[in-house]
Amino acid sequence: MFRIFKMLNQLIKCFFIVLTLFFIHPHVLKAEQKEIIVAADSWPPFRMIHKKPYAGIDFDLWEEVSKRLDLKIKFEVYPWSRILRNLRTGKVDAMSGLAKRDERAQYMHYTSVPYYSCSVVFYLKKGEGHLVKEYEDLYKYPIAYVSNSAYFERFDNDTKLNKHGVTAEIQLLKMLNKGHIKIIVGTDCNIDYDISRLGYADKFEKAYYKPKNITDLYFVISKKSPFSKELSKINETIKEIIEEGKVKEFSQKYYNEQ
């Protein structure tokens, strides 16, 4: 009888230890979901994948998320268009750095708050920024953009523009530098980084026309991922990281290198 009482006492102690740990770390995910597959592509300074370990703002953020959620992350590199397909099918669980669009929301969950914001900008060769003073000037020239990217509604849905899709933003800069295209479009937070890194600062300039469109970047979870059930915990973790100033801390590390 004493042995049974002792065993029960030990079980109760274990229960309270587990309960205490849960309240100390309320965002920890369920035990059976410890590895999350995160898609990645090249998008400096957010994702730089030319060598391992990968570097960039997003990878630093994912590492912070993994610590707080007691989570193992497996990164899988794909071209941008394939990433969207894999999120749709559930082949990958998550990604970061996506703009919110209704068609994407059909197959992925966005976190409740964005972790970064960028502005959409058009770029031309040095001395040609005046050629695009208003939106209507865009109809005069061919424009290169990254396929399947979201910029701003008017541009995204305008079928009358002479648009040429490419697979990566680095191609845009190379095309513009060689004179293969007149205008490129991108988000300033990463295009400006690449222009500085590649030594193009004296070769390109921004168009006079500014869409005044802010692109917010989010973490996303595929609706077919088991982690979609943990969205609220992931949301709270992302909020905490932002409120603590971690995103600013990580971004300054990369921009200050330029």
GUVO-859063 format. One record per residue (C-alpha): y, z, x; residue in one letter; residue number from 1. Coordinates in nm, 3 decimals. Example, Ala and Ser with C-alpha at 12.3 -4.5 7.8 and 13.67 -1.06 7.14 Angstrom:
% residues 2
{yy -0.450	zz 0.780	xx 1.230	code A	pos 1} $
{yy -0.106	zz 0.714	xx 1.367	code S	pos 2} $
This chain:
% residues 258
{yy 0.000	zz 0.000	xx 0.000	code M	pos 1} $
{yy 0.232	zz 0.085	xx 0.286	code F	pos 2} $
{yy 0.157	zz -0.251	xx 0.452	code R	pos 3} $
{yy 0.244	zz -0.438	xx 0.132	code I	pos 4} $
{yy 0.569	zz -0.244	xx 0.101	code F	pos 5} $
{yy 0.652	zz -0.324	xx 0.465	code K	pos 6} $
{yy 0.585	zz -0.695	xx 0.411	code M	pos 7} $
{yy 0.805	zz -0.700	xx 0.101	code L	pos 8} $
{yy 1.079	zz -0.523	xx 0.292	code N	pos 9} $
{yy 1.064	zz -0.787	xx 0.569	code Q	pos 10} $
{yy 1.076	zz -1.068	xx 0.314	code L	pos 11} $
{yy 1.384	zz -0.918	xx 0.150	code I	pos 12} $
{yy 1.554	zz -0.887	xx 0.490	code K	pos 13} $
{yy 1.478	zz -1.252	xx 0.569	code C	pos 14} $
{yy 1.616	zz -1.356	xx 0.233	code F	pos 15} $
{yy 1.946	zz -1.178	xx 0.294	code F	pos 16} $
{yy 1.972	zz -1.322	xx 0.647	code I	pos 17} $
{yy 1.931	zz -1.677	xx 0.510	code V	pos 18} $
{yy 2.178	zz -1.602	xx 0.231	code L	pos 19} $
{yy 2.430	zz -1.467	xx 0.481	code T	pos 20} $
{yy 2.397	zz -1.773	xx 0.703	code L	pos 21} $
{yy 2.455	zz -1.997	xx 0.403	code F	pos 22} $
{yy 2.783	zz -1.826	xx 0.318	code F	pos 23} $
{yy 2.894	zz -1.824	xx 0.680	code I	pos 24} $
{yy 2.822	zz -2.201	xx 0.702	code H	pos 25} $
{yy 2.860	zz -2.319	xx 0.342	code P	pos 26} $
{yy 2.879	zz -2.688	xx 0.433	code H	pos 27} $
{yy 2.545	zz -2.709	xx 0.615	code V	pos 28} $
{yy 2.332	zz -2.982	xx 0.460	code L	pos 29} $
{yy 1.982	zz -2.940	xx 0.322	code K	pos 30} $
{yy 1.708	zz -2.894	xx 0.579	code A	pos 31} $
{yy 1.522	zz -3.214	xx 0.485	code E	pos 32} $
{yy 1.830	zz -3.426	xx 0.553	code Q	pos 33} $
{yy 1.909	zz -3.376	xx 0.918	code K	pos 34} $
{yy 1.958	zz -3.732	xx 1.049	code E	pos 35} $
{yy 2.219	zz -3.965	xx 0.909	code I	pos 36} $
{yy 2.229	zz -4.334	xx 1.008	code I	pos 37} $
{yy 2.589	zz -4.440	xx 1.069	code V	pos 38} $
{yy 2.684	zz -4.806	xx 1.106	code A	pos 39} $
{yy 2.934	zz -4.906	xx 1.374	code A	pos 40} $
{yy 3.104	zz -5.215	xx 1.509	code D	pos 41} $
{yy 3.373	zz -5.278	xx 1.769	code S	pos 42} $
{yy 3.718	zz -5.172	xx 1.642	code W	pos 43} $
{yy 3.928	zz -5.010	xx 1.916	code P	pos 44} $
{yy 4.058	zz -4.746	xx 1.940	code P	pos 45} $
{yy 3.842	zz -4.620	xx 1.654	code F	pos 46} $
{yy 3.510	zz -4.758	xx 1.774	code R	pos 47} $
{yy 3.445	zz -4.881	xx 2.129	code M	pos 48} $
{yy 3.084	zz -4.984	xx 2.181	code I	pos 49} $
{yy 3.088	zz -5.182	xx 2.506	code H	pos 50} $
{yy 2.896	zz -4.904	xx 2.681	code K	pos 51} $
{yy 2.721	zz -4.575	xx 2.606	code K	pos 52} $
{yy 2.812	zz -4.311	xx 2.524	code P	pos 53} $
{yy 3.027	zz -4.479	xx 2.261	code Y	pos 54} $
{yy 3.392	zz -4.378	xx 2.254	code A	pos 55} $
{yy 3.676	zz -4.379	xx 2.004	code G	pos 56} $
{yy 3.847	zz -4.181	xx 1.733	code I	pos 57} $
{yy 3.565	zz -4.235	xx 1.483	code D	pos 58} $
{yy 3.288	zz -4.129	xx 1.720	code F	pos 59} $
{yy 3.480	zz -3.811	xx 1.806	code D	pos 60} $
{yy 3.519	zz -3.739	xx 1.436	code L	pos 61} $
{yy 3.151	zz -3.799	xx 1.364	code W	pos 62} $
{yy 3.061	zz -3.562	xx 1.646	code E	pos 63} $
{yy 3.282	zz -3.298	xx 1.489	code E	pos 64} $
{yy 3.120	zz -3.359	xx 1.149	code V	pos 65} $
{yy 2.773	zz -3.330	xx 1.301	code S	pos 66} $
{yy 2.854	zz -2.992	xx 1.454	code K	pos 67} $
{yy 2.991	zz -2.849	xx 1.132	code R	pos 68} $
{yy 2.710	zz -2.979	xx 0.912	code L	pos 69} $
{yy 2.428	zz -2.912	xx 1.160	code D	pos 70} $
{yy 2.350	zz -3.282	xx 1.144	code L	pos 71} $
{yy 2.199	zz -3.536	xx 1.381	code K	pos 72} $
{yy 2.371	zz -3.875	xx 1.382	code I	pos 73} $
{yy 2.205	zz -4.205	xx 1.472	code K	pos 74} $
{yy 2.453	zz -4.488	xx 1.532	code F	pos 75} $
{yy 2.342	zz -4.845	xx 1.464	code E	pos 76} $
{yy 2.564	zz -5.134	xx 1.572	code V	pos 77} $
{yy 2.600	zz -5.440	xx 1.349	code Y	pos 78} $
{yy 2.854	zz -5.717	xx 1.282	code P	pos 79} $
{yy 3.107	zz -5.618	xx 1.014	code W	pos 80} $
{yy 2.968	zz -5.837	xx 0.735	code S	pos 81} $
{yy 2.616	zz -5.705	xx 0.792	code R	pos 82} $
{yy 2.741	zz -5.348	xx 0.780	code I	pos 83} $
{yy 2.866	zz -5.404	xx 0.426	code L	pos 84} $
{yy 2.527	zz -5.551	xx 0.326	code R	pos 85} $
{yy 2.345	zz -5.258	xx 0.482	code N	pos 86} $
{yy 2.564	zz -5.010	xx 0.297	code L	pos 87} $
{yy 2.490	zz -5.196	xx -0.024	code R	pos 88} $
{yy 2.113	zz -5.185	xx 0.029	code T	pos 89} $
{yy 2.104	zz -4.835	xx 0.176	code G	pos 90} $
{yy 1.969	zz -4.950	xx 0.513	code K	pos 91} $
{yy 2.243	zz -4.736	xx 0.666	code V	pos 92} $
{yy 2.375	zz -4.413	xx 0.519	code D	pos 93} $
{yy 2.740	zz -4.415	xx 0.615	code A	pos 94} $
{yy 3.036	zz -4.554	xx 0.804	code M	pos 95} $
{yy 3.396	zz -4.467	xx 0.882	code S	pos 96} $
{yy 3.715	zz -4.672	xx 0.892	code G	pos 97} $
{yy 3.688	zz -4.848	xx 0.556	code L	pos 98} $
{yy 3.975	zz -4.934	xx 0.325	code A	pos 99} $
{yy 3.925	zz -4.849	xx -0.041	code K	pos 100} $
{yy 3.844	zz -5.150	xx -0.260	code R	pos 101} $
{yy 3.701	zz -5.162	xx -0.614	code D	pos 102} $
{yy 3.420	zz -5.403	xx -0.524	code E	pos 103} $
{yy 3.306	zz -5.178	xx -0.241	code R	pos 104} $
{yy 3.321	zz -4.869	xx -0.460	code A	pos 105} $
{yy 3.038	zz -5.020	xx -0.664	code Q	pos 106} $
{yy 2.790	zz -4.945	xx -0.388	code Y	pos 107} $
{yy 2.952	zz -4.677	xx -0.171	code M	pos 108} $
{yy 3.119	zz -4.339	xx -0.218	code H	pos 109} $
{yy 3.454	zz -4.282	xx -0.049	code Y	pos 110} $
{yy 3.548	zz -3.941	xx 0.079	code T	pos 111} $
{yy 3.818	zz -3.777	xx -0.132	code S	pos 112} $
{yy 4.091	zz -3.803	xx 0.134	code V	pos 113} $
{yy 4.165	zz -4.066	xx 0.401	code P	pos 114} $
{yy 4.156	zz -3.952	xx 0.762	code Y	pos 115} $
{yy 4.394	zz -4.218	xx 0.901	code Y	pos 116} $
{yy 4.654	zz -4.468	xx 0.780	code S	pos 117} $
{yy 4.755	zz -4.805	xx 0.924	code C	pos 118} $
{yy 5.001	zz -5.078	xx 0.825	code S	pos 119} $
{yy 4.912	zz -5.444	xx 0.775	code V	pos 120} $
{yy 5.111	zz -5.668	xx 1.012	code V	pos 121} $
{yy 5.128	zz -6.041	xx 1.089	code F	pos 122} $
{yy 5.151	zz -6.144	xx 1.456	code Y	pos 123} $
{yy 5.280	zz -6.462	xx 1.620	code L	pos 124} $
{yy 5.357	zz -6.569	xx 1.974	code K	pos 125} $
{yy 5.665	zz -6.422	xx 2.140	code K	pos 126} $
{yy 5.984	zz -6.570	xx 1.998	code G	pos 127} $
{yy 5.820	zz -6.692	xx 1.676	code E	pos 128} $
{yy 5.840	zz -6.381	xx 1.459	code G	pos 129} $
{yy 6.134	zz -6.532	xx 1.272	code H	pos 130} $
{yy 5.909	zz -6.808	xx 1.135	code L	pos 131} $
{yy 5.770	zz -6.564	xx 0.878	code V	pos 132} $
{yy 6.060	zz -6.384	xx 0.709	code K	pos 133} $
{yy 5.899	zz -6.360	xx 0.365	code E	pos 134} $
{yy 5.555	zz -6.392	xx 0.211	code Y	pos 135} $
{yy 5.613	zz -6.754	xx 0.105	code E	pos 136} $
{yy 5.650	zz -6.858	xx 0.471	code D	pos 137} $
{yy 5.280	zz -6.784	xx 0.519	code L	pos 138} $
{yy 5.195	zz -7.102	xx 0.325	code Y	pos 139} $
{yy 5.336	zz -7.313	xx 0.609	code K	pos 140} $
{yy 5.086	zz -7.211	xx 0.876	code Y	pos 141} $
{yy 4.714	zz -7.144	xx 0.931	code P	pos 142} $
{yy 4.631	zz -6.773	xx 0.943	code I	pos 143} $
{yy 4.329	zz -6.611	xx 1.108	code A	pos 144} $
{yy 4.180	zz -6.288	xx 0.973	code Y	pos 145} $
{yy 3.858	zz -6.089	xx 0.998	code V	pos 146} $
{yy 3.614	zz -6.198	xx 0.727	code S	pos 147} $
{yy 3.535	zz -5.941	xx 0.457	code N	pos 148} $
{yy 3.827	zz -5.722	xx 0.562	code S	pos 149} $
{yy 4.073	zz -5.583	xx 0.308	code A	pos 150} $
{yy 4.444	zz -5.620	xx 0.394	code Y	pos 151} $
{yy 4.655	zz -5.615	xx 0.077	code F	pos 152} $
{yy 4.580	zz -5.744	xx -0.271	code E	pos 153} $
{yy 4.814	zz -6.043	xx -0.278	code R	pos 154} $
{yy 4.692	zz -6.175	xx 0.056	code F	pos 155} $
{yy 4.325	zz -6.096	xx -0.009	code D	pos 156} $
{yy 4.322	zz -6.286	xx -0.338	code N	pos 157} $
{yy 4.552	zz -6.576	xx -0.244	code D	pos 158} $
{yy 4.334	zz -6.888	xx -0.234	code T	pos 159} $
{yy 4.629	zz -7.117	xx -0.158	code K	pos 160} $
{yy 4.682	zz -6.977	xx 0.191	code L	pos 161} $
{yy 4.524	zz -7.163	xx 0.482	code N	pos 162} $
{yy 4.304	zz -6.876	xx 0.598	code K	pos 163} $
{yy 4.040	zz -6.887	xx 0.872	code H	pos 164} $
{yy 3.788	zz -6.602	xx 0.891	code G	pos 165} $
{yy 3.642	zz -6.470	xx 1.218	code V	pos 166} $
{yy 3.386	zz -6.198	xx 1.286	code T	pos 167} $
{yy 3.592	zz -5.960	xx 1.505	code A	pos 168} $
{yy 3.958	zz -5.874	xx 1.564	code E	pos 169} $
{yy 3.936	zz -5.940	xx 1.937	code I	pos 170} $
{yy 3.880	zz -6.306	xx 1.847	code Q	pos 171} $
{yy 4.212	zz -6.311	xx 1.663	code L	pos 172} $
{yy 4.408	zz -6.220	xx 1.976	code L	pos 173} $
{yy 4.222	zz -6.472	xx 2.191	code K	pos 174} $
{yy 4.284	zz -6.748	xx 1.936	code M	pos 175} $
{yy 4.654	zz -6.665	xx 1.918	code L	pos 176} $
{yy 4.686	zz -6.647	xx 2.295	code N	pos 177} $
{yy 4.527	zz -6.991	xx 2.341	code K	pos 178} $
{yy 4.734	zz -7.145	xx 2.064	code G	pos 179} $
{yy 4.432	zz -7.215	xx 1.844	code H	pos 180} $
{yy 4.603	zz -7.046	xx 1.549	code I	pos 181} $
{yy 4.965	zz -6.987	xx 1.449	code K	pos 182} $
{yy 4.940	zz -6.648	xx 1.279	code I	pos 183} $
{yy 4.694	zz -6.361	xx 1.280	code I	pos 184} $
{yy 4.685	zz -6.061	xx 1.049	code V	pos 185} $
{yy 4.561	zz -5.713	xx 1.128	code G	pos 186} $
{yy 4.633	zz -5.343	xx 1.111	code T	pos 187} $
{yy 4.887	zz -5.217	xx 1.361	code D	pos 188} $
{yy 4.692	zz -4.909	xx 1.467	code C	pos 189} $
{yy 4.419	zz -5.115	xx 1.633	code N	pos 190} $
{yy 4.585	zz -5.453	xx 1.701	code I	pos 191} $
{yy 4.869	zz -5.282	xx 1.890	code D	pos 192} $
{yy 4.611	zz -5.093	xx 2.093	code Y	pos 193} $
{yy 4.431	zz -5.414	xx 2.189	code D	pos 194} $
{yy 4.756	zz -5.597	xx 2.268	code I	pos 195} $
{yy 4.850	zz -5.320	xx 2.511	code S	pos 196} $
{yy 4.501	zz -5.292	xx 2.660	code R	pos 197} $
{yy 4.466	zz -5.668	xx 2.719	code L	pos 198} $
{yy 4.813	zz -5.713	xx 2.865	code G	pos 199} $
{yy 4.947	zz -5.922	xx 2.575	code Y	pos 200} $
{yy 5.256	zz -5.710	xx 2.509	code A	pos 201} $
{yy 5.492	zz -5.979	xx 2.642	code D	pos 202} $
{yy 5.307	zz -6.262	xx 2.466	code K	pos 203} $
{yy 5.302	zz -6.162	xx 2.099	code F	pos 204} $
{yy 5.541	zz -6.016	xx 1.844	code E	pos 205} $
{yy 5.528	zz -5.904	xx 1.484	code K	pos 206} $
{yy 5.653	zz -6.128	xx 1.204	code A	pos 207} $
{yy 5.985	zz -6.033	xx 1.048	code Y	pos 208} $
{yy 5.804	zz -6.013	xx 0.716	code Y	pos 209} $
{yy 5.634	zz -5.676	xx 0.664	code K	pos 210} $
{yy 5.403	zz -5.636	xx 0.364	code P	pos 211} $
{yy 5.492	zz -5.264	xx 0.351	code K	pos 212} $
{yy 5.130	zz -5.203	xx 0.274	code N	pos 213} $
{yy 4.961	zz -4.890	xx 0.403	code I	pos 214} $
{yy 4.588	zz -4.915	xx 0.461	code T	pos 215} $
{yy 4.417	zz -4.578	xx 0.433	code D	pos 216} $
{yy 4.088	zz -4.537	xx 0.619	code L	pos 217} $
{yy 3.798	zz -4.340	xx 0.473	code Y	pos 218} $
{yy 3.449	zz -4.221	xx 0.554	code F	pos 219} $
{yy 3.195	zz -4.374	xx 0.314	code V	pos 220} $
{yy 2.841	zz -4.293	xx 0.204	code I	pos 221} $
{yy 2.607	zz -4.555	xx 0.058	code S	pos 222} $
{yy 2.520	zz -4.479	xx -0.304	code K	pos 223} $
{yy 2.156	zz -4.548	xx -0.212	code K	pos 224} $
{yy 2.161	zz -4.289	xx 0.066	code S	pos 225} $
{yy 2.012	zz -3.942	xx 0.008	code P	pos 226} $
{yy 2.336	zz -3.808	xx 0.159	code F	pos 227} $
{yy 2.527	zz -3.924	xx -0.148	code S	pos 228} $
{yy 2.405	zz -3.599	xx -0.306	code K	pos 229} $
{yy 2.587	zz -3.412	xx -0.029	code E	pos 230} $
{yy 2.921	zz -3.585	xx -0.081	code L	pos 231} $
{yy 3.105	zz -3.268	xx -0.185	code S	pos 232} $
{yy 3.005	zz -3.088	xx 0.138	code K	pos 233} $
{yy 3.103	zz -3.389	xx 0.346	code I	pos 234} $
{yy 3.436	zz -3.406	xx 0.163	code N	pos 235} $
{yy 3.512	zz -3.042	xx 0.238	code E	pos 236} $
{yy 3.422	zz -3.089	xx 0.604	code T	pos 237} $
{yy 3.648	zz -3.394	xx 0.643	code I	pos 238} $
{yy 3.934	zz -3.205	xx 0.476	code K	pos 239} $
{yy 3.893	zz -2.912	xx 0.713	code E	pos 240} $
{yy 3.895	zz -3.140	xx 1.018	code I	pos 241} $
{yy 4.213	zz -3.312	xx 0.900	code I	pos 242} $
{yy 4.392	zz -2.987	xx 0.811	code E	pos 243} $
{yy 4.309	zz -2.841	xx 1.153	code E	pos 244} $
{yy 4.481	zz -3.135	xx 1.324	code G	pos 245} $
{yy 4.164	zz -3.262	xx 1.490	code K	pos 246} $
{yy 4.225	zz -3.626	xx 1.391	code V	pos 247} $
{yy 4.567	zz -3.626	xx 1.555	code K	pos 248} $
{yy 4.418	zz -3.459	xx 1.862	code E	pos 249} $
{yy 4.148	zz -3.725	xx 1.896	code F	pos 250} $
{yy 4.383	zz -4.019	xx 1.836	code S	pos 251} $
{yy 4.638	zz -3.901	xx 2.094	code Q	pos 252} $
{yy 4.366	zz -3.901	xx 2.356	code K	pos 253} $
{yy 4.316	zz -4.277	xx 2.319	code Y	pos 254} $
{yy 4.670	zz -4.393	xx 2.256	code Y	pos 255} $
{yy 4.799	zz -4.189	xx 2.549	code N	pos 256} $
{yy 4.564	zz -4.381	xx 2.778	code E	pos 257} $
{yy 4.764	zz -4.700	xx 2.722	code Q	pos 258} $
